[in-house]
Amino acid sequence: MPLSNKETPEHAWLERVAKGAQVCACGNVRRASRVLTQFYDEALRESNLRISQFHLLARLTIHEPITISQLAEKLVMDRTTLTRDLKVLQEKGWAKSVAGVDQRTRLLTITPQGYAKFKEAVPLWEKAQAQVTNGLGSERFQSLLVHLKEVVAATT
């Protein structure tokens, strides 16, 4: 709500909020995340994978078998969102849930079809990753990764 009188406390407050929004860490990271997600999704389009699915398949490849709780912890995701995302992979036959040591524990594994899909997408991901790395320069890209890890550590 623009105010005509720039001398009011309300106007000063609105200016402070507007400036704060421009430097908000969360807002800026979310904007960058949306752009990167769109970029990687487009890069992976011919594999019929989204970047979120690619990362889940990568984690299952590296860490299988793994419980939903363990995977959620590694990805810093809540279990509900992770379960919803995994359901899509399971419906496509790329991941499956099997009984663990007892009936209460479910372990996630990648299927042979999921592994083949992942391998198909890796060169597409590598090309996108190289474009991002080259666009920033290797040193700045490595610095970005360090800073992002520091943000996660500082806020969890």
MDTraj code that builds the backbone (N, CA, C; nanometers):
import mdtraj as md
import numpy as np

residues = "MET PRO LEU SER ASN LYS GLU THR PRO GLU HIS ALA TRP LEU GLU ARG VAL ALA LYS GLY ALA GLN VAL CYS ALA CYS GLY ASN VAL ARG ARG ALA SER ARG VAL LEU THR GLN PHE TYR ASP GLU ALA LEU ARG GLU SER ASN LEU ARG ILE SER GLN PHE HIS LEU LEU ALA ARG LEU THR ILE HIS GLU PRO ILE THR ILE SER GLN LEU ALA GLU LYS LEU VAL MET ASP ARG THR THR LEU THR ARG ASP LEU LYS VAL LEU GLN GLU LYS GLY TRP ALA LYS SER VAL ALA GLY VAL ASP GLN ARG THR ARG LEU LEU THR ILE THR PRO GLN GLY TYR ALA LYS PHE LYS GLU ALA VAL PRO LEU TRP GLU LYS ALA GLN ALA GLN VAL THR ASN GLY LEU GLY SER GLU ARG PHE GLN SER LEU LEU VAL HIS LEU LYS GLU VAL VAL ALA ALA THR THR".split()
xyz = np.array([
    [0.0844, -0.1166, 0.0000],
    [0.0000, 0.0000, 0.0000],
    [0.0895, 0.1237, 0.0000],
    [0.1038, 0.1899, -0.1142],
    [0.1866, 0.3096, -0.1196],
    [0.1223, 0.4222, -0.0385],
    [0.2026, 0.4940, 0.0331],
    [0.1539, 0.6070, 0.1106],
    [0.2054, 0.7355, 0.0485],
    [0.1182, 0.8344, 0.0431],
    [0.1585, 0.9601, -0.0195],
    [0.2489, 1.0409, 0.0729],
    [0.2304, 1.0297, 0.2017],
    [0.3110, 1.1038, 0.2964],
    [0.4310, 1.0190, 0.3377],
    [0.5495, 1.0556, 0.2890],
    [0.6695, 0.9770, 0.3137],
    [0.7281, 1.0016, 0.4523],
    [0.6657, 1.0826, 0.5310],
    [0.7168, 1.1144, 0.6636],
    [0.6463, 1.0347, 0.7734],
    [0.5536, 0.9492, 0.7394],
    [0.4784, 0.8768, 0.8421],
    [0.5588, 0.7564, 0.8929],
    [0.5321, 0.7146, 1.0157],
    [0.5967, 0.5934, 1.0685],
    [0.5633, 0.4709, 0.9836],
    [0.4421, 0.4669, 0.9313],
    [0.4008, 0.3530, 0.8479],
    [0.4875, 0.3453, 0.7219],
    [0.5157, 0.4584, 0.6610],
    [0.5986, 0.4612, 0.5403],
    [0.7408, 0.4158, 0.5729],
    [0.7942, 0.4622, 0.6842],
    [0.9292, 0.4212, 0.7247],
    [0.9336, 0.2702, 0.7477],
    [0.8289, 0.2185, 0.8109],
    [0.8209, 0.0745, 0.8352],
    [0.8160, -0.0019, 0.7031],
    [0.7332, 0.0440, 0.6083],
    [0.7228, -0.0224, 0.4780],
    [0.8553, -0.0194, 0.4028],
    [0.9269, 0.0912, 0.4095],
    [1.0583, 0.0996, 0.3440],
    [1.1557, -0.0003, 0.4057],
    [1.1547, -0.0105, 0.5394],
    [1.2419, -0.1044, 0.6084],
    [1.2096, -0.2485, 0.5677],
    [1.0823, -0.2818, 0.5602],
    [1.0405, -0.4168, 0.5212],
    [1.0804, -0.4445, 0.3761],
    [1.0602, -0.3478, 0.2878],
    [1.0948, -0.3668, 0.1466],
    [1.2451, -0.3893, 0.1297],
    [1.3264, -0.3136, 0.1998],
    [1.4718, -0.3331, 0.1933],
    [1.5104, -0.4687, 0.2507],
    [1.4452, -0.5062, 0.3602],
    [1.4725, -0.6366, 0.4208],
    [1.4381, -0.7503, 0.3274],
    [1.3292, -0.7387, 0.2548],
    [1.2879, -0.8442, 0.1616],
    [1.3917, -0.8638, 0.0517],
    [1.4570, -0.7546, 0.0104],
    [1.5576, -0.7647, -0.0948],
    [1.6811, -0.8427, -0.0505],
    [1.7128, -0.8401, 0.0771],
    [1.8318, -0.9090, 0.1262],
    [1.7976, -1.0325, 0.2092],
    [1.6719, -1.0735, 0.2096],
    [1.6309, -1.1908, 0.2865],
    [1.7018, -1.3150, 0.2322],
    [1.7769, -1.3829, 0.3173],
    [1.8499, -1.5028, 0.2754],
    [1.7545, -1.6066, 0.2192],
    [1.6447, -1.6307, 0.2877],
    [1.5503, -1.7334, 0.2445],
    [1.4892, -1.6986, 0.1087],
    [1.4441, -1.5749, 0.0926],
    [1.3833, -1.5344, -0.0340],
    [1.4797, -1.5460, -0.1508],
    [1.6033, -1.5051, -0.1302],
    [1.7025, -1.5128, -0.2371],
    [1.7404, -1.6567, -0.2698],
    [1.7551, -1.7404, -0.1683],
    [1.7877, -1.8812, -0.1930],
    [1.6707, -1.9502, -0.2632],
    [1.5478, -1.9200, -0.2206],
    [1.4307, -1.9813, -0.2850],
    [1.4204, -1.9398, -0.4320],
    [1.4475, -1.8129, -0.4611],
    [1.4435, -1.7669, -0.6003],
    [1.5499, -1.8393, -0.6822],
    [1.6706, -1.8489, -0.6292],
    [1.7777, -1.9206, -0.6991],
    [1.7411, -2.0680, -0.7143],
    [1.6810, -2.1249, -0.6115],
    [1.6411, -2.2652, -0.6156],
    [1.5381, -2.2900, -0.7257],
    [1.4403, -2.2009, -0.7367],
    [1.3391, -2.2168, -0.8429],
    [1.4024, -2.2103, -0.9815],
    [1.4933, -2.1158, -1.0010],
    [1.5603, -2.1020, -1.1308],
    [1.6454, -2.2250, -1.1603],
    [1.7220, -2.2708, -1.0619],
    [1.8054, -2.3893, -1.0817],
    [1.7205, -2.5132, -1.1058],
    [1.6116, -2.5267, -1.0328],
    [1.5233, -2.6415, -1.0513],
    [1.4681, -2.6428, -1.1938],
    [1.4217, -2.5289, -1.2406],
    [1.3709, -2.5210, -1.3784],
    [1.4807, -2.5543, -1.4795],
    [1.6013, -2.5047, -1.4552],
    [1.7141, -2.5300, -1.5446],
    [1.7466, -2.6794, -1.5509],
    [1.7587, -2.7442, -1.4339],
    [1.7909, -2.8870, -1.4303],
    [1.6750, -2.9727, -1.4812],
    [1.5519, -2.9343, -1.4491],
    [1.4370, -3.0088, -1.5023],
    [1.4380, -3.0075, -1.6548],
    [1.4674, -2.8927, -1.7126],
    [1.4734, -2.8825, -1.8594],
    [1.5897, -2.9665, -1.9132],
    [1.7026, -2.9634, -1.8455],
    [1.8183, -3.0414, -1.8896],
    [1.7902, -3.1913, -1.8858],
    [1.7100, -3.2350, -1.7899],
    [1.6790, -3.3779, -1.7734],
    [1.5531, -3.4211, -1.8487],
    [1.4885, -3.3286, -1.9167],
    [1.3574, -3.3555, -1.9775],
    [1.3557, -3.4809, -2.0637],
    [1.4548, -3.5035, -2.1465],
    [1.4516, -3.6206, -2.2351],
    [1.4619, -3.7534, -2.1602],
    [1.5040, -3.7488, -2.0333],
    [1.5087, -3.8714, -1.9530],
    [1.3769, -3.8957, -1.8796],
    [1.2852, -3.8001, -1.8885],
    [1.1576, -3.8062, -1.8160],
    [1.1756, -3.8081, -1.6647],
    [1.2836, -3.7486, -1.6197],
    [1.3079, -3.7325, -1.4764],
    [1.3082, -3.5849, -1.4419],
    [1.2609, -3.5540, -1.3235],
    [1.2754, -3.4204, -1.2683],
    [1.3998, -3.4240, -1.1793],
    [1.4569, -3.3084, -1.1518],
    [1.5793, -3.3057, -1.0719],
    [1.5554, -3.3635, -0.9323],
    [1.4377, -3.3438, -0.8767],
    [1.4083, -3.4009, -0.7449],
    [1.4088, -3.5533, -0.7507],
    [1.3574, -3.6101, -0.8582],
    [1.3576, -3.7553, -0.8751],
    [1.4994, -3.8056, -0.8990],
    [1.5759, -3.7322, -0.9768],
    [1.7159, -3.7675, -1.0017],
    [1.7916, -3.7782, -0.8696],
    [1.7732, -3.6799, -0.7812],
    [1.8437, -3.6821, -0.6537],
    [1.7991, -3.7974, -0.5650],
    [1.6713, -3.8290, -0.5665],
    [1.6255, -3.9438, -0.4886],
    [1.6867, -4.0730, -0.5411],
    [1.6889, -4.0894, -0.6732],
    [1.7506, -4.2091, -0.7312],
    [1.9005, -4.2141, -0.6994],
    [1.9650, -4.0985, -0.7013],
    [2.1078, -4.0933, -0.6672],
    [2.1297, -4.1384, -0.5230],
    [2.0495, -4.0874, -0.4325],
    [2.0629, -4.1259, -0.2917],
    [2.0345, -4.2741, -0.2713],
    [1.9334, -4.3254, -0.3405],
    [1.9036, -4.4680, -0.3275],
    [2.0167, -4.5519, -0.3850],
    [2.0791, -4.5046, -0.4904],
    [2.1925, -4.5763, -0.5497],
    [2.3090, -4.5812, -0.4513],
    [2.3343, -4.4713, -0.3856],
    [2.4487, -4.4606, -0.2950],
    [2.4222, -4.5274, -0.1605],
    [2.3006, -4.5127, -0.1073],
    [2.2741, -4.5506, 0.0315],
    [2.1811, -4.6696, 0.0494],
    [2.1465, -4.7408, -0.0561],
    [2.0466, -4.8463, -0.0367],
    [2.1028, -4.9644, 0.0393],
    [2.0248, -5.0394, 0.1122],
    [1.8880, -5.0024, 0.1495],
    [1.8909, -4.8986, 0.2612],
    [1.7872, -4.8175, 0.2672],
    [1.7829, -4.7085, 0.3639],
    [1.6384, -4.6885, 0.4087],
    [1.6197, -4.6536, 0.5340],
    [1.4841, -4.6266, 0.5825],
    [1.4406, -4.4880, 0.5366],
    [1.3118, -4.4647, 0.5375],
    [1.2592, -4.3321, 0.5011],
    [1.3140, -4.2269, 0.5968],
    [1.3194, -4.2591, 0.7247],
    [1.3711, -4.1630, 0.8234],
    [1.5166, -4.1278, 0.7965],
    [1.5977, -4.2276, 0.7654],
    [1.7389, -4.2008, 0.7361],
    [1.7535, -4.1152, 0.6103],
    [1.6748, -4.1485, 0.5075],
    [1.6812, -4.0724, 0.3827],
    [1.6342, -3.9289, 0.4053],
    [1.5274, -3.9126, 0.4805],
    [1.4763, -3.7786, 0.5106],
    [1.5823, -3.6962, 0.5836],
    [1.6529, -3.7599, 0.6758],
    [1.7577, -3.6901, 0.7491],
    [1.8713, -3.6475, 0.6561],
    [1.9141, -3.7371, 0.5685],
    [2.0224, -3.7044, 0.4754],
    [1.9841, -3.5905, 0.3812],
    [1.8572, -3.5873, 0.3408],
    [1.8101, -3.4858, 0.2468],
    [1.7569, -3.3602, 0.3166],
    [1.7530, -3.3616, 0.4493],
    [1.6956, -3.2533, 0.5286],
    [1.5536, -3.2236, 0.4776],
    [1.4735, -3.3300, 0.4722],
    [1.3344, -3.3216, 0.4255],
    [1.2433, -3.3800, 0.5324],
    [1.1191, -3.3326, 0.5343],
    [1.0249, -3.3962, 0.6254],
    [0.9752, -3.5258, 0.5611],
    [0.9401, -3.6214, 0.6456],
    [0.9018, -3.7549, 0.5984],
    [0.7791, -3.7513, 0.5079],
    [0.6844, -3.6629, 0.5353],
    [0.5613, -3.6569, 0.4560],
    [0.5917, -3.6193, 0.3112],
    [0.6716, -3.5161, 0.2919],
    [0.7090, -3.4742, 0.1564],
    [0.7899, -3.5831, 0.0881],
    [0.8835, -3.6415, 0.1604],
    [0.9660, -3.7477, 0.1034],
    [0.8799, -3.8673, 0.0628],
    [0.7871, -3.9058, 0.1474],
    [0.6989, -4.0190, 0.1165],
    [0.6189, -3.9917, -0.0105],
    [0.5693, -3.8689, -0.0242],
    [0.4939, -3.8310, -0.1450],
    [0.5830, -3.8394, -0.2693],
    [0.7054, -3.7904, -0.2592],
    [0.7981, -3.7943, -0.3730],
    [0.8383, -3.9379, -0.4073],
    [0.8581, -4.0195, -0.3047],
    [0.8952, -4.1597, -0.3285],
    [0.7823, -4.2385, -0.3918],
    [0.6594, -4.2024, -0.3609],
    [0.5435, -4.2721, -0.4168],
    [0.5472, -4.2671, -0.5701],
    [0.5852, -4.1537, -0.6252],
    [0.5946, -4.1395, -0.7707],
    [0.6994, -4.2358, -0.8259],
    [0.8152, -4.2431, -0.7605],
    [0.9208, -4.3347, -0.8059],
    [0.8743, -4.4799, -0.7969],
    [0.8009, -4.5119, -0.6921],
    [0.7505, -4.6484, -0.6757],
    [0.6455, -4.6804, -0.7807],
    [0.5579, -4.5850, -0.8117],
    [0.4551, -4.6071, -0.9136],
    [0.5169, -4.6296, -1.0511],
    [0.6303, -4.5673, -1.0766],
    [0.6987, -4.5833, -1.2052],
    [0.7877, -4.7073, -1.2075],
    [0.7985, -4.7750, -1.0931],
    [0.8800, -4.8956, -1.0857],
    [1.0279, -4.8687, -1.0700],
    [1.0641, -4.7478, -1.0261],
    [1.2047, -4.7105, -1.0147],
    [1.2591, -4.7304, -0.8740],
    [1.1707, -4.7454, -0.7767],
    [1.2114, -4.7679, -0.6382],
    [1.1085, -4.8594, -0.5747],
    [1.1500, -4.9273, -0.4690],
    [1.0546, -5.0116, -0.3977],
    [1.0853, -5.0081, -0.2493],
    [0.9838, -5.0425, -0.1734],
    [0.9932, -5.0485, -0.0291],
    [0.9819, -5.1951, 0.0112],
    [1.0759, -5.2411, 0.0918],
    [1.0749, -5.3805, 0.1354],
    [1.0787, -5.3851, 0.2872],
    [1.0360, -5.4976, 0.3432],
    [1.0364, -5.5135, 0.4882],
    [1.1789, -5.5116, 0.5411],
    [1.1933, -5.4476, 0.6543],
    [1.3233, -5.4433, 0.7201],
    [1.3371, -5.5586, 0.8172],
    [1.4146, -5.5373, 0.9213],
    [1.4386, -5.6403, 1.0219],
    [1.3075, -5.6840, 1.0867],
    [1.2189, -5.5887, 1.1125],
    [1.0870, -5.6225, 1.1647],
    [0.9809, -5.5608, 1.0729],
    [0.8562, -5.5919, 1.0944],
    [0.7494, -5.5457, 1.0055],
    [0.7238, -5.3957, 1.0150],
    [0.7719, -5.3319, 1.1217],
    [0.7511, -5.1881, 1.1359],
    [0.8498, -5.1076, 1.0534],
    [0.9616, -5.1652, 1.0179],
    [1.0664, -5.0954, 0.9439],
    [1.0544, -5.1264, 0.7957],
    [1.0541, -5.0217, 0.7146],
    [1.0524, -5.0373, 0.5694],
    [1.1834, -4.9820, 0.5147],
    [1.2433, -5.0565, 0.4245],
    [1.3680, -5.0142, 0.3615],
    [1.3406, -4.9791, 0.2164],
    [1.4028, -4.8725, 0.1712],
    [1.3888, -4.8283, 0.0332],
    [1.5072, -4.8776, -0.0477],
    [1.4780, -4.9245, -0.1677],
    [1.5842, -4.9655, -0.2594],
    [1.5492, -4.9169, -0.3995],
    [1.6503, -4.9035, -0.4796],
    [1.6310, -4.8688, -0.6201],
    [1.6128, -4.9991, -0.6969],
    [1.5235, -4.9987, -0.7940],
    [1.5021, -5.1180, -0.8763],
    [1.6000, -5.1162, -0.9937],
    [1.6150, -5.2285, -1.0627],
    [1.6992, -5.2268, -1.1833],
    [1.6509, -5.1234, -1.2864],
    [1.5184, -5.1069, -1.2991],
    [1.4646, -5.0058, -1.3913],
    [1.5013, -4.8648, -1.3433],
    [1.4969, -4.8446, -1.2115],
    [1.5342, -4.7149, -1.1559],
    [1.6817, -4.6850, -1.1761],
    [1.7644, -4.7886, -1.1610],
    [1.9080, -4.7699, -1.1818],
    [1.9370, -4.7384, -1.3288],
    [1.8677, -4.8063, -1.4183],
    [1.8851, -4.7786, -1.5618],
    [1.8407, -4.6365, -1.5948],
    [1.7301, -4.5927, -1.5362],
    [1.6804, -4.4566, -1.5584],
    [1.7812, -4.3550, -1.5046],
    [1.8359, -4.3832, -1.3876],
    [1.9355, -4.2952, -1.3285],
    [2.0585, -4.2849, -1.4187],
    [2.1089, -4.3991, -1.4655],
    [2.2268, -4.3998, -1.5530],
    [2.2001, -4.3238, -1.6827],
    [2.0790, -4.3343, -1.7343],
    [2.0407, -4.2612, -1.8559],
    [2.0469, -4.1098, -1.8328],
    [2.0095, -4.0667, -1.7133],
    [2.0012, -3.9240, -1.6836],
    [2.1350, -3.8619, -1.6432],
    [2.2296, -3.9425, -1.5977],
    [2.3560, -3.8875, -1.5471],
    [2.4269, -3.7996, -1.6503],
    [2.4423, -3.8402, -1.7765],
    [2.5104, -3.7507, -1.8715],
    [2.4366, -3.6174, -1.8915],
    [2.3043, -3.6197, -1.8854],
    [2.2263, -3.4959, -1.8981],
    [2.2516, -3.4059, -1.7777],
    [2.2552, -3.4666, -1.6593],
    [2.2837, -3.3915, -1.5379],
    [2.4261, -3.3359, -1.5422],
    [2.5211, -3.4183, -1.5869],
    [2.6609, -3.3730, -1.5932],
    [2.6756, -3.2519, -1.6850],
    [2.6043, -3.2518, -1.7952],
    [2.6087, -3.1387, -1.8889],
    [2.5527, -3.0128, -1.8222],
    [2.4402, -3.0260, -1.7529],
    [2.3815, -2.9117, -1.6826],
    [2.4741, -2.8637, -1.5713],
    [2.5298, -2.9571, -1.4977],
    [2.6201, -2.9242, -1.3875],
    [2.7421, -2.8495, -1.4405],
    [2.7961, -2.8940, -1.5520],
    [2.9120, -2.8266, -1.6117],
    [2.8761, -2.6840, -1.6534],
    [2.7564, -2.6659, -1.7058],
    [2.7141, -2.5317, -1.7474],
    [2.7057, -2.4376, -1.6263],
    [2.6519, -2.4864, -1.5168],
    [2.6431, -2.4039, -1.3961],
    [2.7830, -2.3763, -1.3419],
    [2.8654, -2.4797, -1.3330],
    [3.0011, -2.4636, -1.2811],
    [3.0816, -2.3671, -1.3676],
    [3.0744, -2.3842, -1.4987],
    [3.1485, -2.2958, -1.5894],
    [3.0954, -2.1528, -1.5847],
    [2.9644, -2.1392, -1.5692],
    [2.9043, -2.0059, -1.5627],
    [2.9511, -1.9273, -1.4413],
    [2.9706, -1.9957, -1.3308],
    [3.0179, -1.9294, -1.2089],
    [3.1694, -1.9268, -1.1996],
    [3.2328, -2.0203, -1.2659],
    [3.3761, -2.0408, -1.2474],
    [3.3946, -2.1415, -1.1362],
    [3.4916, -2.2275, -1.1508],
    [3.5110, -2.3374, -1.0575],
    [3.5294, -2.2897, -0.9134],
    [3.6107, -2.1870, -0.8941],
    [3.6384, -2.1389, -0.7586],
    [3.5118, -2.0823, -0.6941],
    [3.4378, -2.0008, -0.7672],
    [3.3138, -1.9440, -0.7121],
    [3.2106, -2.0533, -0.6877],
    [3.2053, -2.1532, -0.7771],
    [3.1105, -2.2629, -0.7581],
    [3.1432, -2.3401, -0.6299],
    [3.2714, -2.3723, -0.6095],
    [3.3116, -2.4428, -0.4879],
    [3.2816, -2.3589, -0.3636],
    [3.3036, -2.2295, -0.3736],
    [3.2727, -2.1396, -0.2627],
    [3.1225, -2.1391, -0.2339],
    [3.0417, -2.1381, -0.3387],
    [2.8965, -2.1435, -0.3214],
    [2.8560, -2.2691, -0.2450],
    [2.9129, -2.3834, -0.2830],
    [2.8801, -2.5087, -0.2149],
    [2.9174, -2.5027, -0.0671],
    [3.0339, -2.4470, -0.0374],
    [3.0771, -2.4334, 0.1020],
    [2.9787, -2.3450, 0.1781],
    [2.9415, -2.2323, 0.1192],
    [2.8498, -2.1402, 0.1865],
    [2.7121, -2.2030, 0.2076],
    [2.6636, -2.2761, 0.1103],
    [2.5331, -2.3411, 0.1253],
    [2.5364, -2.4456, 0.2367],
    [2.6456, -2.5213, 0.2453],
    [2.6600, -2.6183, 0.3553],
    [2.6644, -2.5473, 0.4898],
    [2.7291, -2.4332, 0.4938],
    [2.7358, -2.3549, 0.6171],
    [2.5968, -2.3038, 0.6569],
    [2.5170, -2.2629, 0.5585],
    [2.3806, -2.2190, 0.5863],
    [2.3001, -2.3319, 0.6475],
    [2.3111, -2.4520, 0.5886],
    [2.2395, -2.5681, 0.6427],
    [2.2846, -2.5947, 0.7861],
    [2.4149, -2.5945, 0.8093],
    [2.4675, -2.6214, 0.9433],
    [2.4225, -2.5154, 1.0443],
    [2.4160, -2.3915, 1.0014],
    [2.3804, -2.2827, 1.0917],
    [2.2320, -2.2812, 1.1261],
    [2.1517, -2.3462, 1.0455],
    [2.0067, -2.3376, 1.0648],
    [1.9420, -2.4700, 1.1018],
    [2.0204, -2.5756, 1.1199],
    [1.9617, -2.7030, 1.1606],
    [2.0121, -2.7443, 1.2963],
])
top = md.Topology()
chain = top.add_chain()
for i, resn in enumerate(residues, 1):
    res = top.add_residue(resn, chain, resSeq=i)
    for name in ("N", "CA", "C"):
        top.add_atom(name, md.element.get_by_symbol(name[0]), res)
traj = md.Trajectory(xyz[None], top)
